[in-house]
Amino acid sequence: MKKYTSIDDFRFQGESRFDWSLMLTVILLITAGLISVYSATHNPQTSGNFTKQILATGLGLLAMLTIAFIPKDILKFLSYPAYGVSVILLMAVLYIGEDVRGTRGWIRFGGFNIQPSEIAKLGILMALSLYLCRKGSDIRTWRDFGFSLSMLILPIYLIAKQPDIGSASVLLIMFLGILFWTGFEAFVLFLIISIPFLIILSLNGFYWMLGSCLIFSLIAISFRKKIWMTLAAILLFIIIGTGAPKVFENLAPHQQKRIETFLDPSSDRLGAGYNVLQSVMAVGSGGVVGKGYLKGSQTQLRYIPMQWTDFIYSVPAEEFGFLGSMFIVLLYIYLLSRILSIAYEAGDKFFSILASGTLFILLYHILINIGMVIGVMPVMGIPLPFMSYGGTSMIFNCVLIGLMLNAYRSQRISEHS
């Protein structure tokens, strides 16, 4: 086997062993995020947040580059310990964590807050990837499916106790994505994924319920499964569709209010729907080219509380308009396409599963957050990758990209060895 010098880590017989396009895309997203955070915190009371974000970004980039060159055997060796540490931190945060806006999800360390749920996403992803990449594993068997599911149940329970439903839902989506990628029964995944959509649509009225049941039933028929399986699926849709409104009627008034606000933010303009309505107004007021940097009225007059966190996307949408916001969307599309390519091309199953899990984590974050900002998704406290303020989130996302760079590098090495 040919030996390579350290400089060949970046150059390889005319072909780069380092995914520069992925790295550049992340740098551009981080830059857009820093510009937006600075604009949203451009006053004496909150300017310190920008300094913290700069520091977290530096640590994240350092972690990204370090992980990109760690031997894969070491990454595998660290996978189960990472899972164990994340579970311990999730337990600890329930007792020593700080309450932030009603969620006990942060541990104070020095001048920073550490969010164990972000660490848990990484630990669970690595542990699942290691377990499912072993020789002879098959997610379609009860043994492997059951063990994989058991790895997920405790962390989701601990995160839901904080409560942080948004992060818990990320873990669930990641798990479903990995199931799909590793060959789990597509029909079962369709049933699981369709249930929450059917519930939401059914709460909009009888005709919504009828139409959604019909559509999901037709999709179930298209799988061409055994007749009893198809009929069971259709019966399940009818039961859920007709039962959801009845369950809603028996909820406590405050629980009904939350659901009504999600379905129609304008029903509580001064309460839970305030942020969404102000965000939609900011996005719409940006027009084609925006109002100019540091000139967005919604942003600079602080109409959206804590805009630098969950609603950060409304800042470039208002100040740089449709063109600026679409540039960010295109960056995300390219980022996801590169990760998908890495997942397909990875010769090592460990890296392939890691990449698929990363893909679904980032895709879910992007869809929910941007959808939330424009008023078509529920407010779930899910940050926008590389853009929202948050040190733990920034470092976590950079670590994910470091793993993707490692996967790309490892594949290029194996192709030329």
C-alpha positions in Angstrom: 0.0 0.0 0.0 1.3 3.4 -0.9 2.3 5.8 1.9 1.2 9.4 1.8 2.7 12.4 3.4 0.8 14.9 5.6 0.4 17.3 2.8 -1.4 14.6 0.8 -4.3 14.8 3.3 -5.5 17.7 1.1 -4.1 16.8 -2.3 -4.3 13.3 -3.9 -3.0 12.6 -7.4 -4.9 15.7 -8.7 -8.0 14.8 -6.7 -8.6 16.4 -3.4 -9.1 14.2 -0.3 -10.8 17.1 1.4 -14.4 18.1 0.5 -13.8 21.8 0.0 -17.2 22.5 -1.5 -18.9 21.2 1.7 -16.5 23.2 3.9 -17.1 26.4 1.9 -20.9 25.9 2.1 -20.8 25.6 5.8 -18.5 28.7 6.1 -21.0 30.7 4.0 -23.9 29.6 6.2 -21.9 30.4 9.4 -21.1 33.8 8.0 -24.7 34.5 7.1 -25.6 33.4 10.7 -23.1 35.7 12.3 -24.2 38.6 10.2 -27.8 37.9 11.2 -27.0 37.4 14.9 -25.1 40.7 15.0 -28.0 42.5 13.5 -30.5 40.9 15.9 -28.4 41.7 18.9 -27.2 45.2 17.8 -27.8 46.9 21.1 -26.0 47.2 24.5 -28.3 44.8 26.3 -27.7 41.8 24.0 -24.5 42.6 22.2 -22.6 40.1 24.4 -24.5 37.3 22.7 -22.6 38.0 19.5 -19.3 37.7 21.2 -20.3 34.3 22.7 -21.4 33.2 19.2 -18.0 34.1 17.7 -16.3 32.1 20.4 -18.6 29.1 19.9 -18.0 29.3 16.1 -14.2 29.2 16.6 -14.5 26.2 18.9 -16.9 24.5 16.4 -14.6 25.0 13.4 -11.6 23.7 15.5 -13.7 20.6 16.4 -14.8 20.2 12.8 -11.2 20.2 11.4 -10.0 17.9 14.2 -12.7 15.3 13.7 -12.2 15.4 10.0 -8.8 13.8 10.4 -9.4 11.4 13.3 -9.0 7.7 12.2 -12.3 6.0 11.8 -11.4 3.2 14.3 -11.1 5.8 17.0 -14.4 7.3 16.0 -16.0 3.9 16.3 -14.3 3.3 19.7 -15.7 6.6 21.0 -19.3 5.9 19.8 -20.7 3.9 22.8 -18.9 6.1 25.4 -20.4 9.2 23.7 -23.8 7.6 24.1 -23.2 6.9 27.7 -22.0 10.4 28.5 -25.0 12.0 26.7 -27.4 9.9 28.8 -25.6 10.9 32.0 -25.8 14.6 31.0 -29.5 14.2 30.2 -30.1 12.8 33.7 -28.0 15.5 35.3 -29.7 18.4 33.6 -33.0 17.4 35.3 -31.5 18.1 38.7 -28.8 20.7 38.2 -30.0 22.3 35.0 -31.2 25.9 34.6 -34.7 26.8 33.6 -34.8 28.9 30.4 -38.3 29.9 29.2 -39.9 27.0 31.0 -37.4 24.3 29.9 -34.8 22.7 32.2 -32.4 21.9 29.4 -29.2 23.7 30.1 -26.2 23.1 32.4 -24.3 26.3 33.4 -20.6 25.9 33.0 -18.5 29.0 33.5 -20.1 31.8 31.4 -21.8 29.4 29.0 -24.9 27.2 29.0 -24.4 23.6 27.7 -27.4 21.9 26.2 -27.2 18.1 26.8 -29.9 17.4 24.2 -27.6 18.5 21.4 -24.9 16.3 22.7 -27.4 13.4 22.9 -28.2 13.7 19.2 -24.5 13.1 18.4 -24.1 10.3 21.0 -27.2 8.4 19.8 -26.3 8.8 16.1 -22.8 7.5 16.6 -24.0 4.5 18.8 -26.8 3.6 16.4 -24.4 3.8 13.4 -21.8 1.5 15.2 -24.4 -1.0 16.2 -26.1 -1.3 12.8 -22.8 -1.4 10.8 -21.6 -4.6 12.4 -21.4 -7.7 10.3 -24.7 -9.6 10.0 -26.9 -6.8 11.3 -30.4 -6.4 9.8 -32.8 -3.7 11.0 -35.7 -5.8 9.8 -35.1 -8.4 12.5 -36.8 -8.0 15.9 -33.4 -8.3 17.6 -31.8 -5.4 15.8 -34.9 -3.2 15.6 -35.7 -3.8 19.3 -32.1 -3.0 20.5 -31.9 0.1 18.3 -35.3 1.3 19.6 -34.2 0.7 23.2 -31.2 3.0 22.6 -33.6 5.7 21.7 -36.3 5.4 24.4 -34.4 6.5 27.5 -32.9 9.7 25.9 -36.3 10.7 24.4 -38.0 10.2 27.7 -35.3 12.3 29.5 -35.5 15.1 27.0 -39.4 15.1 27.1 -39.1 15.5 30.9 -37.3 18.8 30.5 -39.7 19.3 28.6 -38.1 19.8 25.1 -40.5 18.3 22.6 -38.6 19.8 19.7 -35.3 18.0 20.5 -37.2 14.8 21.2 -38.9 15.0 17.8 -35.5 15.4 16.2 -34.3 12.1 17.7 -37.4 10.4 16.4 -37.0 11.7 12.9 -33.4 10.8 12.9 -34.3 7.2 13.9 -37.0 6.9 11.3 -34.5 8.2 8.7 -31.9 5.6 9.7 -34.5 2.9 9.6 -35.4 4.0 6.0 -31.7 4.1 5.0 -30.9 0.7 6.4 -33.8 -1.1 4.6 -36.6 -1.1 7.1 -40.1 -1.9 5.8 -41.2 1.2 3.9 -44.9 0.5 4.4 -44.5 0.5 8.2 -42.5 3.8 8.0 -45.3 5.3 5.9 -47.9 4.4 8.5 -45.7 5.9 11.3 -45.0 9.1 9.5 -48.6 9.6 8.2 -50.2 9.5 11.7 -49.2 12.9 12.9 -50.1 14.5 9.6 -53.5 12.8 9.7 -54.1 14.1 13.2 -53.3 17.7 12.4 -55.3 17.7 9.2 -58.3 16.1 10.9 -58.5 18.9 13.5 -59.2 21.4 10.7 -62.7 20.0 10.1 -64.7 17.1 8.7 -63.8 17.6 5.0 -60.1 17.9 5.9 -60.3 14.6 7.8 -62.2 12.9 4.9 -59.8 14.1 2.3 -56.7 13.2 4.2 -58.0 9.7 5.0 -58.8 9.2 1.3 -55.3 10.4 0.2 -53.4 8.3 2.8 -55.6 5.3 1.9 -54.8 5.6 -1.8 -51.1 5.8 -1.0 -51.4 2.7 1.2 -53.1 0.9 -1.7 -50.2 1.9 -4.0 -47.7 -0.2 -1.9 -49.6 -3.3 -3.2 -49.3 -5.2 0.1 -51.5 -8.1 1.1 -55.2 -7.2 1.2 -55.5 -7.6 5.0 -52.5 -5.2 5.6 -54.0 -2.6 3.3 -57.4 -2.8 4.9 -55.8 -2.6 8.4 -54.0 0.6 7.3 -57.2 2.1 6.0 -59.1 1.2 9.2 -56.3 2.8 11.2 -56.6 6.0 9.2 -60.3 6.1 9.7 -60.0 5.5 13.5 -57.3 8.2 13.9 -59.1 10.7 11.6 -62.4 10.4 13.4 -60.9 10.0 16.9 -58.5 13.0 16.8 -61.3 15.7 17.1 -62.9 13.7 19.9 -59.6 13.5 21.8 -59.1 17.3 21.2 -62.6 18.0 22.8 -61.5 16.3 26.0 -58.2 18.1 26.4 -57.7 20.8 29.0 -58.5 24.4 27.8 -54.8 25.4 27.8 -53.9 22.4 25.8 -56.6 23.1 23.3 -55.3 26.7 23.1 -51.8 25.6 22.2 -53.1 23.4 19.4 -55.5 26.1 18.1 -52.6 28.6 18.0 -50.5 26.1 16.0 -53.3 25.6 13.5 -54.0 29.3 13.3 -51.5 31.7 15.0 -53.9 34.7 14.4 -56.2 33.2 17.0 -53.9 34.4 19.7 -52.3 37.5 18.3 -51.0 38.9 21.7 -50.1 35.5 23.2 -48.5 32.4 21.7 -49.1 33.5 18.1 -47.4 36.9 18.5 -43.9 35.8 17.5 -45.1 33.9 14.5 -47.2 36.8 13.2 -44.4 39.3 13.7 -42.0 36.9 12.0 -44.3 36.5 9.0 -44.6 40.3 8.8 -40.8 40.7 8.9 -40.3 38.1 6.1 -43.0 39.7 3.9 -41.8 43.2 4.4 -38.4 42.4 3.1 -39.6 42.4 -0.5 -37.3 41.3 -3.3 -34.0 42.9 -2.2 -34.7 43.8 1.5 -34.6 46.9 3.6 -30.8 46.9 3.9 -28.4 45.6 6.6 -29.2 46.9 10.1 -32.3 48.6 8.6 -35.0 46.1 9.2 -37.7 47.6 11.3 -39.0 44.4 12.8 -35.5 43.4 13.7 -34.0 46.6 14.9 -37.1 47.6 16.9 -37.1 44.1 18.6 -40.7 43.2 17.7 -39.7 39.5 17.8 -38.4 38.6 21.3 -35.2 36.5 21.2 -35.1 36.8 17.4 -31.5 35.7 17.3 -32.4 32.2 18.3 -35.4 30.4 16.8 -36.5 33.2 14.5 -33.1 34.1 13.1 -34.2 33.4 9.5 -36.5 36.4 9.6 -33.5 38.7 9.9 -31.9 38.1 6.4 -35.4 37.7 4.9 -36.3 41.3 6.1 -32.9 42.9 5.5 -31.8 41.2 2.3 -35.2 40.3 1.0 -36.3 37.3 -1.1 -32.9 37.2 -2.9 -31.0 37.0 0.4 -33.3 34.4 2.0 -33.3 32.2 -1.1 -29.5 32.3 -1.3 -29.5 30.8 2.2 -32.1 28.1 1.1 -29.9 27.3 -1.9 -26.9 26.9 0.4 -28.9 24.5 2.6 -30.0 22.5 -0.5 -26.4 22.1 -1.7 -25.3 21.2 1.9 -27.9 18.4 2.1 -27.1 17.2 -1.5 -23.4 16.8 -0.5 -24.3 14.9 2.6 -26.6 12.6 0.6 -23.8 12.0 -1.9 -21.4 11.1 0.9 -24.0 8.7 2.4 -24.3 7.0 -1.0 -20.6 6.8 -1.8 -19.3 5.8 1.6 -17.7 2.4 1.4 -17.9 2.0 5.2 -21.4 1.2 6.5 -20.6 3.1 9.7 -20.1 6.4 7.7 -23.0 5.7 5.5 -25.4 5.5 8.4 -23.8 8.5 10.1 -24.3 10.5 6.9 -27.9 9.4 6.6 -28.7 10.3 10.2 -26.9 13.7 9.7 -29.0 14.3 6.6 -32.3 13.7 8.4 -31.3 15.8 11.4 -30.3 18.8 9.4 -33.2 18.4 7.0 -35.7 18.3 9.8 -34.1 21.3 11.6 -34.2 23.4 8.4 -37.7 22.5 7.4 -39.2 23.0 10.8 -37.3 26.3 11.6 -37.9 28.0 8.3 -41.5 26.7 8.2 -42.0 28.1 11.7 -40.6 31.5 10.7 -43.0 31.8 7.7 -45.9 30.5 9.8 -46.5 27.0 8.3 -44.9 24.9 11.1 -45.4 24.8 14.8 -43.1 26.8 17.2 -41.0 24.0 18.6 -37.7 25.6 19.7 -35.7 24.0 17.0 -32.7 26.2 15.9 -31.6 26.8 12.3 -28.3 25.0 11.7 -25.2 27.2 11.6 -27.3 30.4 11.9 -29.3 30.4 15.2 -27.5 31.7 18.3 -26.4 28.9 20.6 -23.0 27.6 21.4 -23.8 23.9 21.9 -25.9 23.8 18.7 -23.1 25.5 16.7 -20.4 23.1 18.0 -22.7 20.1 17.5 -23.5 21.0 13.9 -19.8 21.6 13.2 -19.0 18.1 14.6 -21.5 16.6 12.3 -19.8 18.2 9.3 -16.4 17.1 10.7 -17.7 13.5 10.5 -18.9 14.1 7.0 -15.5 15.4 6.0 -13.9 12.4 7.6 -16.3 10.1 5.7 -15.4 11.8 2.4 -11.6 11.6 3.2 -11.8 8.0 4.2 -13.6 7.1 0.9 -11.1 8.9 -1.2 -8.3 7.0 0.6 -9.9 3.6 0.1 -10.5 4.3 -3.6 -6.8 4.9 -4.1 -5.2 2.4 -1.8 
